């Protein structure tokens, strides 16, 4: 696991932007866990929402559109 984390940190440092880094993160987690999908949500505290910012294995067209209220899910 430490090898995976070291590789992730090294590759993330070379990412061109935040979205590329997040895509690398979710794909690495998905691969490492042998999962069908991996998603990353960030919080929008002002609106009380979790917002999908990256996914591997689900519809990427939902990035920025899929939102979950803090009290849901």
Secondary structure in CASP SS format (residue, H / E / C, confidence):
PFRMAT SS
TARGET T0000
AUTHOR 0000-0000-0000
METHOD secondary structure of the structure
MODEL  1
X C 1.00
X H 1.00
X H 1.00
X H 1.00
X H 1.00
X H 1.00
X H 1.00
X H 1.00
X H 1.00
X H 1.00
X H 1.00
X H 1.00
X H 1.00
X C 1.00
X C 1.00
X C 1.00
X C 1.00
X H 1.00
X H 1.00
X H 1.00
X H 1.00
X H 1.00
X H 1.00
X H 1.00
X H 1.00
X H 1.00
X H 1.00
X H 1.00
X H 1.00
X H 1.00
X H 1.00
X H 1.00
X H 1.00
X C 1.00
X C 1.00
X C 1.00
X C 1.00
X E 1.00
X E 1.00
X E 1.00
X E 1.00
X E 1.00
X E 1.00
X E 1.00
X C 1.00
X C 1.00
X C 1.00
X C 1.00
X E 1.00
X E 1.00
X E 1.00
X E 1.00
X E 1.00
X E 1.00
X E 1.00
X E 1.00
X C 1.00
X C 1.00
X C 1.00
X H 1.00
X H 1.00
X H 1.00
X C 1.00
X C 1.00
X C 1.00
X C 1.00
X E 1.00
X E 1.00
X E 1.00
X C 1.00
X C 1.00
X C 1.00
X C 1.00
END
